[in-house]
Amino acid sequence: MTGELAVVGGGLIGLATARAYLEERPGADVVVFEKEPRLATHQSGNNSGVIHSGLYYRPGSLKAELAVAGAEEMYRFVEEEQIPFDRSGKLVVAVTERELPALEELERRGNANGLIGLRRIGPEEITEIEPTATGIAALHVPDAGVTDYVAVAERLAARLQEQDVVIRRGSPLTAIRETSDHVEVVVGGETHRFRNLVNCAGLHSDRIAALGGIRPEVRIVPFRGEYFTLTGPLAERVRASIYPVPDPRYPFLGVHFTRAVDGSVHVGPNAVLALGREQYRGRPPSLRDLWEMARFGGFWRLAAANVPAGAREMASRWRRLYARQARRLVPGVRAGHLARGRAGIRAQAVDRYGKLVDDFVIERSGRSVHVLNAPSPGATASLAIGRHIAKVIAGGTR
């Protein structure tokens, strides 16, 4: 098989990249290789379904730029494709005075990033918007919403196939060889040749880069996010999304409440170190993944610098302690209100100094482009990330 572009990874970003490439080059030969038997198996299909507004991200960062643009494009896409969505808004709630400076910083970032309708509110208006929530101040973010990202991935794939894009499921890459004028990929013992390659492999993006002879400056360290479903009368009273003020030292947003498009209310996720890149509930640890983490100095520096935070997250795996975290925002929550839900794995890039990389990392090397860090808001921003990657391929940006 020969073609113009090979996309590695059949999640939202991989599919969006193929879409954007075809918009620039109609009729191009594009192949998407997905190692799993179905699309959107990992991060794209195991998240809270939130369309983020761009509130949290440092102004001028790639995350801020692509999240704001991507959210609007995602709303247009789901509306045009008649995919369920709700532009329901959310509250980011400060519970103590110590959280007020961080709330003010979020307000500054949101205004700098051009969020429309963002405003600070007090305790009375918090309960008017979300009757179950309490706090001393909050930001109301009307542009936040929810959708079904699995449905988005399926619709993207259907539209690509209408344009003769080949989507090969169950097709892991085993080798990559790059020359001055093409990239060869080996899949299932067969060699295929393309002009360019884009690595959107998420949890395995650093490994795909290594197959191509690249030694990335960052490594993927997996964090498992565990969700619960809120049950009982309390769930009926949560209207949209309720978030805590996040700890600015970490790229995680904290345990929050989200009313999904199917009407259920998700609580979570926490952020627990996973013992494997695909160690979902019920799966054993991966010795290979643990060995790779143990050999990476950045992992040990990360662990040493975050012992208290890590211990708190590990403790949150107990339902009673999880409920305690949730109760900071919604005081009525008890352990008996939480039914165990799904779990997702976040592909978090960590550098050799042990720093959790906050911004998106998209690097070009020869004829290959590698997406080495695109966790949340990766789903929200996926269509915009795809356009950005298409420009990188064309040499117009980095």
C-alpha positions, -999 to +999 in steps of 0.1 A: +000+000+000+012+035-008-003+069+000+002+105+010-004+103+047-004+076+074-021+085+107-013+063+136-041+063+161-079+061+156-089+085+184-104+119+180-071+137+172-060+111+146-094+112+129-095+150+130-060+152+115-071+130+086-101+153+081-081+185+082-055+170+058-082+162+033-097+196+035-063+210+024-058+182-002-091+168-014-087+133-028-054+126-011-046+089-002-049+088+036-048+057+058-056+056+095-040+027+115-056+018+148-042-010+169-075-017+187-105-034+170-126-003+175-120+034+174-118+058+204-110+029+227-088+049+251-087+086+260-112+096+234-139+072+246-132+073+284-136+109+295-163+130+311-177+142+278-171+178+286-165+205+260-141+228+278-143+265+272-105+274+275-108+288+311-078+270+327-050+274+302-021+299+302-029+327+277-007+324+246-002+287+251-010+262+224-036+247+248-054+280+252-054+288+215-066+254+204-091+248+232-110+280+225-110+275+188-117+238+191-147+242+214-165+264+189-157+240+161-168+211+181-202+227+189-206+234+152-197+198+143-220+181+168-249+204+158-244+198+121-241+161+126-270+159+150-249+144+178-263+149+213-248+179+231-258+205+257-242+239+261-251+237+297-223+258+313-205+251+345-195+265+379-159+265+393-165+269+430-141+282+457-149+266+491-123+284+512-106+318+512-073+301+504-088+292+470-097+328+461-064+338+446-064+308+423-101+316+413-090+351+405-062+338+383-087+315+364-109+346+359-079+365+345-070+336+322-105+332+310-109+368+301-075+369+284-085+338+264-117+356+252-144+336+270-178+352+265-201+356+295-176+346+321-184+362+354-177+360+392-207+351+414-213+348+451-229+322+474-265+331+467-261+329+430-242+296+432-272+279+448-295+296+423-276+280+394-267+247+412-290+241+441-268+213+455-236+233+455-221+255+482-191+278+482-180+314+490-174+324+454-175+309+419-169+315+382-199+309+360-187+296+326-216+296+302-197+282+272-188+249+288-209+219+277-211+182+271-214+158+242-208+121+233-172+119+220-175+083+209-203+094+186-181+122+174-153+097+166-178+074+148-192+103+127-157+115+118-148+080+107-179+077+086-172+110+069-136+100+062-147+067+047-171+086+024-139+103+011-122+069+005-100+071+036-089+036+046-093+030+084-075-002+094-086-014+128-066-040+147-035-029+130-006-020+154+026-007+139+058-028+145+084-007+126+089+027+110+117+036+086+121+071+073+140+082+042+144+116+026+113+112+004+090+088+022+081+069+054+077+032+055+055+016+082+053-022+089+019-035+100+011-072+103+043-081+085+034-059+055+053-027+045+035+004+034+050+036+020+037+072+026+049+107+020+042+117+056+033+102+089+014+116+119+017+099+153-015+104+173-010+073+194-019+089+228-009+064+255+018+050+232+029+081+214+064+081+228+068+045+218+057+052+182+082+081+181+109+057+193+100+032+165+108+061+141+142+066+157+131+097+177+142+100+213+115+123+227+123+147+256+092+135+274+078+101+283+042+090+289+033+083+325-002+069+328-027+082+354-060+065+359-091+086+364-118+067+382-155+078+379-185+072+400-222+078+391-243+098+414-275+081+424-307+090+442-327+122+445-295+143+448-285+133+412-318+148+399-309+182+414-274+186+397-282+207+367-249+209+347-213+208+358-197+217+392-159+219+394-135+227+423-108+253+420-079+232+407-044+230+423-023+252+400+007+228+405-010+200+386-027+197+352-056+178+367-089+195+374-100+177+405-131+156+413-161+173+397-198+167+389-209+164+352-244+159+339-238+139+307-259+140+276-277+108+286-289+125+319-266+106+342-243+125+366-207+115+367-185+122+397-147+123+391-122+116+380-094+114+406-058+110+393-042+078+405-009+065+391-018+036+368+003+004+369+001+001+332-008+023+302-040+003+297-046-008+333-083-002+335-105-016+362-101-054+364-069-055+343-036-066+359-005-043+361+018-043+330+053-055+339+066-039+307+051-005+315+063-007+352+098-015+340+099+014+316+087+038+344+113+024+368+141+031+342+129+067+337+146+092+360+118+117+355+093+094+370+113+091+403+118+128+404+080+133+399+072+107+427+097+122+452+083+157+447+046+147+451+044+122+479+016+139+498-005+146+467+000+110+455-010+096+488-042+116+488-051+104+453-044+068+462-066+072+493-094+085+472-098+050+457-119+042+488-155+052+482-159+069+516-128+091+510-139+097+474-173+109+487-155+132+512-137+149+482-171+153+464-188+166+495-166+197+495-187+209+465-220+191+471-224+187+509-252+161+506-230+134+490-224+102+509-206+070+500-239+052+494-248+078+467-219+067+445-222+038+422-189+027+407-185+037+371-159+035+344-122+044+345-100+062+319-063+065+315-047+099+309-016+099+288+004+125+307+038+135+294+066+139+320+100+155+313+133+142+326+132+167+355+100+151+368+077+179+356+042+172+344+041+188+310+011+212+309+009+223+273+003+203+242+035+190+226+035+185+189+069+180+172+080+175+137+110+153+127+117+149+090+085+136+074+069+126+107+048+147+131+045+134+167+017+144+191+035+137+224+012+154+248-025+161+242-045+151+273-075+172+284-087+193+267-076+171+238-111+159+230-125+194+231-097+208+209-094+178+186-107+194+155-085+224+160-055+202+168-061+184+135-060+217+116-028+227+135-011+194+126-021+198+089-003+231+089+027+215+106+028+189+078+026+217+052+056+234+069+036+265+079+040+262+117+056+241+144 
